[in-house]
Amino acid sequence: MNEFIKGIYQQTDYGEILYSFEGNFTEDSVNDVIEQIELSLNKSGLEQALIKKAFRVIIESVQNLYHHIERGVDSDDEAAIQFAIFLVSKNANTIKISSGNFINKDQIRLLKNRIDQVNALDAEELKMLYREILGNNEYTDKGGGGLGLVDIARKTGNKLEYKFHDYNEDYSFLTLDLNLKRSNHMNSYTQGGTSKTPEINLDPNEGNLIIKGRSIPENSIEFYLPIFKWIEEYAEQPPANTIFHMQLEYFNTASSKCLLDIFKKLEKITVKGGKVSVKWYFEDDDEDMLEAGEDYQSIIDIPFEMVEISS
């Protein structure tokens, strides 16, 4: 078993290991592991908000691991060792929470379907599913009624990374990696609107980017250049979901090129696996603005939603 496990974990760069556990994972281990991880996090130098979020995910992950562990994989004695691995590590931008345990191959399809279902949902859909499960008054034999994976996905804001490693004819070894991105220390970019330039409100933490008003400056490039730079930096470490709200009354030809550049910079986020969408607002009697949104929609590979508002 040792060489098998070693081979799995040598394939991944975990950065700086803050805590690691490998061995017999018993009920007594749960509290000890949680206590030791809390001590390690408090000494890590990470910001408190991230520590708090990570610790919540870790509690759920450790307990989830204990409840779903297989006993006696290499023994006829079902009360034998309950082997598991649990790691907490960090790099420049991320805390990684990694667990590993054996799973009966009969359970793989069900678990894979559950994880894939969770990974397919966006933040709002995860919230609705969590509330639905929370309110259905049902319990599994593990106690949570199926909330665990949904709760973990909501708290991390990222996809659950998993793999089943074939061990023998009866068992596979499941590795599950959870990633929490460190807080985006970018400042918001805000600028009031004028009779010639739009109101700008770019929030890096919530992922809400708003341009609203008129865009008819004499020098569009000069006006939009700091916005270009902000978005380029934002795209290096975006939140899980970005929504770009575009609500313009008028824009000149020079601005149209600048807006296209913004869309292209946002498009790069999707290449890295981020989620970006555009809400293009137009007044109900403004066919030109609707057509302009459709022009951008035909060029850019980002989901567009045309939002009609009353004039």
Secondary structure, 3 states (H helix, E strand, C coil): CHHHHHHHHCCCCCCEEEEEEEEECCHHHHHHHHHHHHHHHHCCCCCHHHHHHHHHHHHHHHHHHHHCCCCCCCCCCCCCCCEEEEEEEECCCEEEEEEEEEEEHHHHHHHHHHHHHHHCCCHHHHHHHHHHHHCCCCCCCCCCCCHHHHHHHHHHCCCCEEEEEECCCCEEEEEEEEEEECCCCCCCEEECCCCCCCEEEEECCCCEEEEEEEECCCCHHHHHHHHHHHHHHHHHCCCCEEEEEEEEEEECHHHHHHHHHHHHHHHHHHHCCCEEEEEEEEECCCHHHHHHHHHHHHHCCCCEEEEEECC
